Amino acid sequence: MSASHTSQVYFDNAATTKLCAEALETFMQTSEQLYANPNSAHALGFAAERALDGCRTRTAELLCSNCEVLFTSSGSAANSFAMLGVMQGFGLKPRRRRLISSLAEHSSVRSVCKYFESAGYEVLYLPLDHEGNINLHDLEAALDEHDALVSLMYVNNETGVISDIEAIYKVVKGKNQRSILHVDGVAGFGKHSIDMRYVDVLTFASHKINGPKGVGGLCFAKSIGPLFHARKDSGGIADVLRNGTPDLPAIAACTKAAELAHENMSNNAFHVARIKEYIEEQTRDMERAVNGGGNVSPYILNMSFAGVTAETLINQLSSRGIYVAAGSSCNSRIADKNILRHYGLAKERVEGSVRLSFSSSNTMDEAARFVEELEAAIRVLRKFGKR
C-alpha cells in the first residue's frame, strides 16, 4: 500500500499541526488590509502597529491580566530569548549565576544551557525517574542563595509527561524570591490550562495549535519586565525583537489560533483522550510498553514494541499512509535524539519507541485504521526480524 492512500492518518501533531481555516482566513485578510510595516511612521504603519499591539494584548489576556507578550520567529527562538534575557538581566558575574534544567528538555533549551556552560556559568541538570518526572528534592538541592534561572518543560513533547509547575515554582521561590522559573510551554499552550501565578516566563509556538509556522512567543509577568527591556548599559531582548519587521499576518493568525484553542480547550482534550484511550486499549496485546507516567497529556502517546525498532516501524507505517514519529522532530539529526534514554529504560525499549501525537481534527475512524495497520506492520517486522 503506498503513502498516497486516500485515508492518510497524521498522528505527528507534536511536530506540527495543520493550519486551521480560521487562522488562514485571518492571515489572508491581514495580508491584504494591513500590509504596511508596523514600524513605519505614517497612517498605514500606525494601523499595523495598533493591530500588532492588539495581538500582544489578546494573547496575554488568554493567560493572565498582568502579563506582557513578545512575538518571536518560533518556539525555539522564544526559549533562547527567554533564557538569554533572564541571564543577561541578572547582571551578575558568571560564577554567581546558576542555570538549572533537566535531561528531558527540548534541544533549543539544551543548546542554550551548553552555551552558558561553555562560557563558564554553572549549569545543573536534574535527573529523571523511569516515568520521566523530576524529583522536587533534587531541585531544592540544586538551588542556593544565589539568583538562578530554572528552565523546565510544562508538557514533555516526546512522552506527554506533565510537570507540576505550581510545586516547582514554590520550591524555586522558597529558596530565593529573585530566582526565575522559565516554563517551555510549547507542547502545552492552548491544550492545557496554565496558571501564570506560578510561572515567570512562558514560551509558546503557533504551529503546535493549528496556527502558521514561523511564529512563537514569550509571555512574562510585568513585574519581571526589566529583565527583558533595555537598560542604560545595554539593549534588552525586547528591543532586539522589536527592531525587526514583524510578520503581522502570521502573528494575527497565531493569535486567532490561540483564541480558538483556548475557547475549545476542554472539548478538544476530551476528544483526543478518547482517541488515545482507544489506541492504548487496542494495543494491549501487541507486546508493547507505554513510556512516560504520572500525569500525562492526552495529546501524546509514546509506546515501545518488543522486537521492533522505531525506524523500521515508522517506515512500514509511512508506506501505509500512517504518519508517526520517533521523538522530537527538532532532535532528529542530533546524537541525543531520544530523551527516553534519560529515563533509565532498557536500550531495546528506547530504540523501539514511537510517538503518536493527536489533534482535534483526528477521528476515531483514523484511530481504528491506525490500529489495523499497526498490527499488520508489526506482524511483518517481527516475522522478518526472526530470520
C-alpha beads as a LAMMPS data file, in Angstrom:
LAMMPS data file: protein, C-alpha beads

387 atoms
386 bonds

1 atom types
1 bond types

-500.0 500.0 xlo xhi
-500.0 500.0 ylo yhi
-500.0 500.0 zlo zhi

Masses

1 110.0

Atoms # bond

1 1 1 0.000 0.000 0.000
2 1 1 1.510 3.370 -0.946
3 1 1 1.589 6.613 1.051
4 1 1 -0.874 8.115 -1.426
5 1 1 -3.666 6.126 0.237
6 1 1 -6.807 8.273 0.291
7 1 1 -7.312 7.897 4.040
8 1 1 -3.972 9.045 5.382
9 1 1 -3.626 9.235 9.145
10 1 1 -1.497 12.024 10.579
11 1 1 -0.524 11.313 14.178
12 1 1 2.527 13.605 14.272
13 1 1 0.850 16.742 15.590
14 1 1 3.551 17.357 18.201
15 1 1 5.895 18.049 15.273
16 1 1 3.449 20.462 13.651
17 1 1 -0.263 20.834 13.057
18 1 1 -2.320 21.700 10.006
19 1 1 -3.214 25.377 9.664
20 1 1 -6.878 25.800 10.603
21 1 1 -9.295 27.567 8.260
22 1 1 -9.907 30.453 10.652
23 1 1 -6.193 31.185 11.050
24 1 1 -5.680 31.002 7.285
25 1 1 -8.541 33.450 6.720
26 1 1 -7.066 35.825 9.303
27 1 1 -3.666 35.568 7.629
28 1 1 -5.113 36.423 4.216
29 1 1 -7.233 39.332 5.455
30 1 1 -4.341 40.835 7.410
31 1 1 -2.016 40.450 4.415
32 1 1 -4.485 42.327 2.210
33 1 1 -5.572 45.048 4.631
34 1 1 -2.628 45.647 6.985
35 1 1 0.361 45.197 4.714
36 1 1 2.342 48.208 5.931
37 1 1 5.387 47.898 8.172
38 1 1 4.279 48.406 11.800
39 1 1 7.465 50.411 12.348
40 1 1 6.639 52.927 9.597
41 1 1 5.820 56.492 10.711
42 1 1 2.663 57.004 8.642
43 1 1 -1.027 56.214 8.956
44 1 1 -0.805 52.730 7.433
45 1 1 2.141 51.879 9.632
46 1 1 0.324 53.136 12.707
47 1 1 -2.699 50.974 11.838
48 1 1 -0.455 47.914 11.534
49 1 1 1.237 48.801 14.821
50 1 1 -2.133 49.009 16.593
51 1 1 -3.063 45.601 15.201
52 1 1 0.249 44.167 16.437
53 1 1 -0.284 45.640 19.895
54 1 1 -3.775 44.161 19.839
55 1 1 -2.349 40.697 19.141
56 1 1 0.036 41.042 22.070
57 1 1 -2.799 42.116 24.370
58 1 1 -5.236 39.428 23.222
59 1 1 -2.648 36.674 23.606
60 1 1 -1.625 37.921 27.053
61 1 1 -5.268 38.007 28.169
62 1 1 -5.589 34.301 27.371
63 1 1 -3.044 33.626 30.098
64 1 1 -3.404 36.381 32.695
65 1 1 -4.263 40.052 33.066
66 1 1 -0.839 41.145 34.226
67 1 1 1.415 39.700 31.523
68 1 1 3.354 41.017 28.571
69 1 1 3.807 39.109 25.303
70 1 1 6.650 39.352 22.805
71 1 1 6.423 37.503 19.496
72 1 1 9.374 35.633 18.001
73 1 1 10.051 33.570 14.885
74 1 1 9.464 30.197 16.623
75 1 1 9.096 28.386 19.917
76 1 1 12.799 27.546 19.825
77 1 1 13.685 31.214 19.350
78 1 1 11.333 32.096 22.211
79 1 1 13.160 29.645 24.501
80 1 1 16.503 31.142 23.525
81 1 1 15.351 34.738 24.016
82 1 1 13.698 33.915 27.341
83 1 1 16.800 32.260 28.755
84 1 1 19.261 34.787 27.339
85 1 1 17.096 37.664 28.521
86 1 1 16.931 36.399 32.086
87 1 1 20.620 35.573 32.328
88 1 1 21.542 38.953 30.826
89 1 1 19.062 40.704 33.090
90 1 1 20.557 39.172 36.240
91 1 1 23.679 41.230 35.543
92 1 1 25.902 39.062 37.720
93 1 1 29.322 37.522 37.217
94 1 1 29.257 34.022 35.671
95 1 1 30.287 32.224 38.830
96 1 1 27.322 33.760 40.680
97 1 1 24.791 32.766 38.023
98 1 1 23.231 29.331 38.056
99 1 1 21.121 27.717 35.363
100 1 1 19.099 24.648 36.316
101 1 1 17.362 22.437 33.767
102 1 1 16.694 18.747 33.190
103 1 1 17.827 15.990 30.858
104 1 1 14.387 15.866 29.206
105 1 1 14.320 19.375 27.755
106 1 1 13.873 20.394 24.136
107 1 1 17.043 20.778 22.080
108 1 1 16.612 24.577 21.970
109 1 1 16.828 24.747 25.767
110 1 1 19.731 22.308 25.952
111 1 1 21.616 24.355 23.346
112 1 1 21.359 27.491 25.474
113 1 1 22.450 25.504 28.519
114 1 1 25.521 24.311 26.629
115 1 1 26.263 27.868 25.524
116 1 1 26.291 29.172 29.093
117 1 1 28.219 26.122 30.275
118 1 1 30.967 26.835 27.736
119 1 1 31.036 30.477 28.856
120 1 1 31.825 29.465 32.429
121 1 1 28.397 29.528 34.022
122 1 1 27.263 26.840 36.400
123 1 1 24.681 24.608 34.743
124 1 1 22.973 21.777 36.620
125 1 1 20.809 19.073 35.038
126 1 1 18.137 17.410 37.132
127 1 1 17.809 13.621 36.693
128 1 1 14.554 11.878 35.770
129 1 1 12.873 8.819 37.180
130 1 1 11.788 5.923 34.937
131 1 1 8.450 7.657 34.242
132 1 1 10.082 10.924 33.175
133 1 1 9.434 13.036 36.267
134 1 1 11.909 15.157 38.208
135 1 1 12.239 14.864 41.971
136 1 1 11.454 18.104 43.826
137 1 1 14.096 17.252 46.421
138 1 1 16.717 17.210 43.650
139 1 1 15.517 20.639 42.528
140 1 1 15.670 22.010 46.048
141 1 1 19.190 20.652 46.488
142 1 1 20.305 22.338 43.244
143 1 1 19.207 25.779 44.439
144 1 1 21.104 28.058 46.805
145 1 1 21.010 31.713 47.900
146 1 1 22.254 32.961 44.530
147 1 1 19.887 34.048 41.738
148 1 1 19.091 31.168 39.410
149 1 1 17.225 30.542 36.191
150 1 1 15.254 27.289 36.269
151 1 1 14.171 26.184 32.794
152 1 1 11.769 23.230 32.591
153 1 1 9.047 21.912 30.286
154 1 1 5.369 22.045 31.148
155 1 1 4.399 19.129 28.880
156 1 1 7.127 16.885 27.536
157 1 1 6.894 16.884 23.746
158 1 1 8.014 13.243 23.422
159 1 1 6.159 11.439 26.207
160 1 1 3.471 13.917 27.247
161 1 1 4.534 13.891 30.911
162 1 1 3.090 16.985 32.606
163 1 1 5.229 18.736 35.217
164 1 1 3.742 20.054 38.453
165 1 1 4.580 23.681 37.720
166 1 1 2.975 25.039 40.893
167 1 1 5.064 22.746 43.091
168 1 1 8.227 23.543 41.116
169 1 1 7.580 27.295 41.395
170 1 1 7.115 27.091 45.164
171 1 1 10.406 25.226 45.573
172 1 1 12.243 27.760 43.382
173 1 1 10.825 30.809 45.150
174 1 1 11.193 29.142 48.549
175 1 1 14.969 29.251 48.144
176 1 1 15.242 32.697 46.534
177 1 1 12.406 35.001 45.503
178 1 1 14.635 36.569 42.845
179 1 1 15.200 33.274 41.019
180 1 1 13.245 32.911 37.788
181 1 1 11.195 29.968 36.505
182 1 1 11.077 29.705 32.718
183 1 1 8.489 27.202 31.511
184 1 1 8.781 25.820 27.999
185 1 1 5.062 25.677 27.275
186 1 1 5.284 24.833 23.571
187 1 1 3.679 21.378 23.924
188 1 1 1.050 22.534 26.425
189 1 1 -0.027 26.018 25.314
190 1 1 -3.630 26.018 24.104
191 1 1 -4.094 22.400 25.218
192 1 1 -3.762 22.563 28.988
193 1 1 -4.577 25.445 31.310
194 1 1 -1.545 27.284 32.642
195 1 1 -1.702 29.256 35.875
196 1 1 0.656 32.181 35.297
197 1 1 0.758 32.902 39.028
198 1 1 3.315 30.091 39.138
199 1 1 5.301 30.989 36.013
200 1 1 7.720 33.854 35.471
201 1 1 8.281 33.300 31.735
202 1 1 6.260 31.050 29.440
203 1 1 7.170 30.242 25.833
204 1 1 4.846 29.002 23.082
205 1 1 4.682 28.225 19.355
206 1 1 1.920 28.932 16.858
207 1 1 2.276 25.852 14.667
208 1 1 1.546 23.481 17.556
209 1 1 -2.024 24.832 17.854
210 1 1 -3.096 24.947 14.194
211 1 1 -1.519 28.337 13.604
212 1 1 1.116 29.239 10.994
213 1 1 4.750 28.238 11.194
214 1 1 7.328 30.928 11.825
215 1 1 5.690 32.448 14.921
216 1 1 6.349 31.849 18.591
217 1 1 6.400 33.992 21.660
218 1 1 7.211 34.520 25.272
219 1 1 4.809 35.688 27.933
220 1 1 6.162 37.098 31.179
221 1 1 4.859 38.812 34.275
222 1 1 5.126 42.596 34.062
223 1 1 6.919 42.540 37.394
224 1 1 9.984 40.991 35.726
225 1 1 9.737 43.173 32.615
226 1 1 13.009 44.965 33.477
227 1 1 14.857 41.711 32.745
228 1 1 13.767 41.944 29.107
229 1 1 13.759 45.677 28.440
230 1 1 16.686 47.946 27.693
231 1 1 18.931 49.170 30.460
232 1 1 21.306 52.118 30.340
233 1 1 24.373 49.995 29.658
234 1 1 22.920 47.527 27.139
235 1 1 19.939 46.723 24.960
236 1 1 17.217 44.412 26.198
237 1 1 15.838 41.320 24.494
238 1 1 12.521 43.099 23.930
239 1 1 14.245 45.773 21.894
240 1 1 16.140 43.176 19.849
241 1 1 12.820 41.587 18.914
242 1 1 11.129 44.886 18.127
243 1 1 13.930 46.146 15.861
244 1 1 12.974 43.771 13.023
245 1 1 9.925 43.901 10.788
246 1 1 7.260 41.725 12.442
247 1 1 5.264 39.278 10.333
248 1 1 1.907 40.781 11.254
249 1 1 -0.261 38.422 9.136
250 1 1 1.346 35.366 10.775
251 1 1 1.123 36.928 14.239
252 1 1 -2.561 37.748 13.708
253 1 1 -3.197 34.181 12.549
254 1 1 -1.306 32.844 15.568
255 1 1 -3.466 34.967 17.849
256 1 1 -6.636 33.673 16.206
257 1 1 -5.463 30.058 16.551
258 1 1 -4.589 30.649 20.217
259 1 1 -8.019 32.094 20.931
260 1 1 -9.734 29.136 19.287
261 1 1 -7.525 26.651 21.135
262 1 1 -8.331 28.215 24.498
263 1 1 -12.025 28.532 23.688
264 1 1 -12.256 24.836 22.809
265 1 1 -9.671 23.522 25.268
266 1 1 -11.959 21.253 27.295
267 1 1 -13.778 19.773 24.306
268 1 1 -10.527 19.193 22.409
269 1 1 -8.894 17.461 25.377
270 1 1 -11.905 15.187 25.819
271 1 1 -11.862 14.321 22.107
272 1 1 -8.175 13.389 21.898
273 1 1 -8.388 11.499 25.199
274 1 1 -10.959 9.150 23.631
275 1 1 -8.620 8.510 20.698
276 1 1 -5.639 7.877 22.971
277 1 1 -7.588 5.572 25.292
278 1 1 -8.908 3.570 22.345
279 1 1 -5.415 3.036 20.915
280 1 1 -3.983 2.105 24.319
281 1 1 -6.736 -0.452 24.838
282 1 1 -6.487 -1.935 21.330
283 1 1 -2.698 -2.361 21.507
284 1 1 -2.513 -4.084 24.907
285 1 1 -1.910 -7.500 23.306
286 1 1 0.797 -6.287 20.913
287 1 1 3.688 -6.707 23.384
288 1 1 4.074 -3.015 23.907
289 1 1 5.015 -0.721 26.792
290 1 1 3.743 2.822 27.326
291 1 1 6.524 5.308 28.072
292 1 1 6.016 8.166 30.500
293 1 1 3.936 8.016 33.634
294 1 1 2.207 10.028 36.302
295 1 1 0.200 12.932 34.932
296 1 1 0.352 12.558 31.129
297 1 1 -1.204 14.671 28.389
298 1 1 -3.966 13.061 26.289
299 1 1 -2.351 14.612 23.227
300 1 1 0.720 12.344 23.269
301 1 1 1.147 8.571 23.436
302 1 1 4.656 7.110 23.430
303 1 1 4.929 3.330 23.066
304 1 1 7.675 0.766 22.567
305 1 1 7.068 -2.528 20.769
306 1 1 9.145 -5.595 21.587
307 1 1 11.375 -6.867 18.778
308 1 1 10.740 -3.822 16.570
309 1 1 12.877 -0.711 16.035
310 1 1 11.239 2.679 15.702
311 1 1 12.870 3.384 12.328
312 1 1 11.562 0.242 10.646
313 1 1 8.104 0.617 12.167
314 1 1 7.816 4.250 11.106
315 1 1 8.845 3.329 7.566
316 1 1 6.324 0.497 7.462
317 1 1 3.524 2.730 8.695
318 1 1 4.509 5.561 6.370
319 1 1 4.235 3.230 3.373
320 1 1 0.680 2.534 4.520
321 1 1 -0.247 6.207 4.818
322 1 1 0.185 6.378 8.607
323 1 1 2.458 9.092 9.963
324 1 1 4.005 8.930 13.447
325 1 1 7.412 9.867 14.881
326 1 1 10.325 8.507 16.881
327 1 1 10.565 11.574 19.110
328 1 1 11.029 15.296 18.658
329 1 1 11.455 16.370 15.026
330 1 1 13.878 19.039 16.256
331 1 1 16.154 16.284 17.591
332 1 1 16.152 14.069 14.509
333 1 1 19.693 14.963 13.440
334 1 1 21.481 15.025 16.783
335 1 1 23.030 12.114 18.649
336 1 1 20.949 12.516 21.822
337 1 1 17.674 12.405 19.926
338 1 1 15.607 10.298 22.281
339 1 1 15.058 11.590 25.800
340 1 1 13.880 8.131 26.920
341 1 1 17.482 7.122 27.427
342 1 1 17.497 9.518 30.398
343 1 1 14.578 7.615 31.939
344 1 1 16.856 4.674 32.718
345 1 1 14.968 2.365 30.349
346 1 1 16.476 -0.617 28.541
347 1 1 18.179 0.137 25.220
348 1 1 15.738 -2.042 23.242
349 1 1 12.779 -0.176 24.699
350 1 1 14.312 3.178 23.875
351 1 1 15.138 2.182 20.300
352 1 1 11.671 0.735 19.786
353 1 1 9.748 3.793 20.963
354 1 1 7.366 5.669 18.677
355 1 1 5.405 8.801 19.459
356 1 1 1.798 9.355 18.459
357 1 1 0.515 12.899 18.879
358 1 1 -3.066 13.935 18.293
359 1 1 -5.098 16.999 17.382
360 1 1 -8.762 17.917 17.485
361 1 1 -9.045 17.132 13.764
362 1 1 -8.146 13.450 14.264
363 1 1 -11.035 10.982 14.334
364 1 1 -11.965 7.653 15.881
365 1 1 -12.047 6.165 12.380
366 1 1 -8.409 7.178 11.971
367 1 1 -7.592 5.563 15.302
368 1 1 -9.246 2.305 14.172
369 1 1 -7.342 2.348 10.890
370 1 1 -4.093 3.044 12.722
371 1 1 -4.572 0.020 14.979
372 1 1 -5.323 -2.184 11.977
373 1 1 -2.259 -1.043 10.033
374 1 1 -0.048 -1.122 13.126
375 1 1 -0.919 -4.744 13.825
376 1 1 -0.146 -5.705 10.232
377 1 1 3.144 -3.771 10.210
378 1 1 4.349 -5.314 13.466
379 1 1 3.451 -8.787 12.248
380 1 1 5.604 -8.274 9.139
381 1 1 8.549 -6.786 11.037
382 1 1 8.614 -9.475 13.704
383 1 1 8.354 -12.219 11.091
384 1 1 11.354 -10.972 9.137
385 1 1 13.195 -9.970 12.298
386 1 1 13.362 -13.604 13.396
387 1 1 15.094 -14.766 10.235

Bonds

1 1 1 2
2 1 2 3
3 1 3 4
4 1 4 5
5 1 5 6
6 1 6 7
7 1 7 8
8 1 8 9
9 1 9 10
10 1 10 11
11 1 11 12
12 1 12 13
13 1 13 14
14 1 14 15
15 1 15 16
16 1 16 17
17 1 17 18
18 1 18 19
19 1 19 20
20 1 20 21
21 1 21 22
22 1 22 23
23 1 23 24
24 1 24 25
25 1 25 26
26 1 26 27
27 1 27 28
28 1 28 29
29 1 29 30
30 1 30 31
31 1 31 32
32 1 32 33
33 1 33 34
34 1 34 35
35 1 35 36
36 1 36 37
37 1 37 38
38 1 38 39
39 1 39 40
40 1 40 41
41 1 41 42
42 1 42 43
43 1 43 44
44 1 44 45
45 1 45 46
46 1 46 47
47 1 47 48
48 1 48 49
49 1 49 50
50 1 50 51
51 1 51 52
52 1 52 53
53 1 53 54
54 1 54 55
55 1 55 56
56 1 56 57
57 1 57 58
58 1 58 59
59 1 59 60
60 1 60 61
61 1 61 62
62 1 62 63
63 1 63 64
64 1 64 65
65 1 65 66
66 1 66 67
67 1 67 68
68 1 68 69
69 1 69 70
70 1 70 71
71 1 71 72
72 1 72 73
73 1 73 74
74 1 74 75
75 1 75 76
76 1 76 77
77 1 77 78
78 1 78 79
79 1 79 80
80 1 80 81
81 1 81 82
82 1 82 83
83 1 83 84
84 1 84 85
85 1 85 86
86 1 86 87
87 1 87 88
88 1 88 89
89 1 89 90
90 1 90 91
91 1 91 92
92 1 92 93
93 1 93 94
94 1 94 95
95 1 95 96
96 1 96 97
97 1 97 98
98 1 98 99
99 1 99 100
100 1 100 101
101 1 101 102
102 1 102 103
103 1 103 104
104 1 104 105
105 1 105 106
106 1 106 107
107 1 107 108
108 1 108 109
109 1 109 110
110 1 110 111
111 1 111 112
112 1 112 113
113 1 113 114
114 1 114 115
115 1 115 116
116 1 116 117
117 1 117 118
118 1 118 119
119 1 119 120
120 1 120 121
121 1 121 122
122 1 122 123
123 1 123 124
124 1 124 125
125 1 125 126
126 1 126 127
127 1 127 128
128 1 128 129
129 1 129 130
130 1 130 131
131 1 131 132
132 1 132 133
133 1 133 134
134 1 134 135
135 1 135 136
136 1 136 137
137 1 137 138
138 1 138 139
139 1 139 140
140 1 140 141
141 1 141 142
142 1 142 143
143 1 143 144
144 1 144 145
145 1 145 146
146 1 146 147
147 1 147 148
148 1 148 149
149 1 149 150
150 1 150 151
151 1 151 152
152 1 152 153
153 1 153 154
154 1 154 155
155 1 155 156
156 1 156 157
157 1 157 158
158 1 158 159
159 1 159 160
160 1 160 161
161 1 161 162
162 1 162 163
163 1 163 164
164 1 164 165
165 1 165 166
166 1 166 167
167 1 167 168
168 1 168 169
169 1 169 170
170 1 170 171
171 1 171 172
172 1 172 173
173 1 173 174
174 1 174 175
175 1 175 176
176 1 176 177
177 1 177 178
178 1 178 179
179 1 179 180
180 1 180 181
181 1 181 182
182 1 182 183
183 1 183 184
184 1 184 185
185 1 185 186
186 1 186 187
187 1 187 188
188 1 188 189
189 1 189 190
190 1 190 191
191 1 191 192
192 1 192 193
193 1 193 194
194 1 194 195
195 1 195 196
196 1 196 197
197 1 197 198
198 1 198 199
199 1 199 200
200 1 200 201
201 1 201 202
202 1 202 203
203 1 203 204
204 1 204 205
205 1 205 206
206 1 206 207
207 1 207 208
208 1 208 209
209 1 209 210
210 1 210 211
211 1 211 212
212 1 212 213
213 1 213 214
214 1 214 215
215 1 215 216
216 1 216 217
217 1 217 218
218 1 218 219
219 1 219 220
220 1 220 221
221 1 221 222
222 1 222 223
223 1 223 224
224 1 224 225
225 1 225 226
226 1 226 227
227 1 227 228
228 1 228 229
229 1 229 230
230 1 230 231
231 1 231 232
232 1 232 233
233 1 233 234
234 1 234 235
235 1 235 236
236 1 236 237
237 1 237 238
238 1 238 239
239 1 239 240
240 1 240 241
241 1 241 242
242 1 242 243
243 1 243 244
244 1 244 245
245 1 245 246
246 1 246 247
247 1 247 248
248 1 248 249
249 1 249 250
250 1 250 251
251 1 251 252
252 1 252 253
253 1 253 254
254 1 254 255
255 1 255 256
256 1 256 257
257 1 257 258
258 1 258 259
259 1 259 260
260 1 260 261
261 1 261 262
262 1 262 263
263 1 263 264
264 1 264 265
265 1 265 266
266 1 266 267
267 1 267 268
268 1 268 269
269 1 269 270
270 1 270 271
271 1 271 272
272 1 272 273
273 1 273 274
274 1 274 275
275 1 275 276
276 1 276 277
277 1 277 278
278 1 278 279
279 1 279 280
280 1 280 281
281 1 281 282
282 1 282 283
283 1 283 284
284 1 284 285
285 1 285 286
286 1 286 287
287 1 287 288
288 1 288 289
289 1 289 290
290 1 290 291
291 1 291 292
292 1 292 293
293 1 293 294
294 1 294 295
295 1 295 296
296 1 296 297
297 1 297 298
298 1 298 299
299 1 299 300
300 1 300 301
301 1 301 302
302 1 302 303
303 1 303 304
304 1 304 305
305 1 305 306
306 1 306 307
307 1 307 308
308 1 308 309
309 1 309 310
310 1 310 311
311 1 311 312
312 1 312 313
313 1 313 314
314 1 314 315
315 1 315 316
316 1 316 317
317 1 317 318
318 1 318 319
319 1 319 320
320 1 320 321
321 1 321 322
322 1 322 323
323 1 323 324
324 1 324 325
325 1 325 326
326 1 326 327
327 1 327 328
328 1 328 329
329 1 329 330
330 1 330 331
331 1 331 332
332 1 332 333
333 1 333 334
334 1 334 335
335 1 335 336
336 1 336 337
337 1 337 338
338 1 338 339
339 1 339 340
340 1 340 341
341 1 341 342
342 1 342 343
343 1 343 344
344 1 344 345
345 1 345 346
346 1 346 347
347 1 347 348
348 1 348 349
349 1 349 350
350 1 350 351
351 1 351 352
352 1 352 353
353 1 353 354
354 1 354 355
355 1 355 356
356 1 356 357
357 1 357 358
358 1 358 359
359 1 359 360
360 1 360 361
361 1 361 362
362 1 362 363
363 1 363 364
364 1 364 365
365 1 365 366
366 1 366 367
367 1 367 368
368 1 368 369
369 1 369 370
370 1 370 371
371 1 371 372
372 1 372 373
373 1 373 374
374 1 374 375
375 1 375 376
376 1 376 377
377 1 377 378
378 1 378 379
379 1 379 380
380 1 380 381
381 1 381 382
382 1 382 383
383 1 383 384
384 1 384 385
385 1 385 386
386 1 386 387
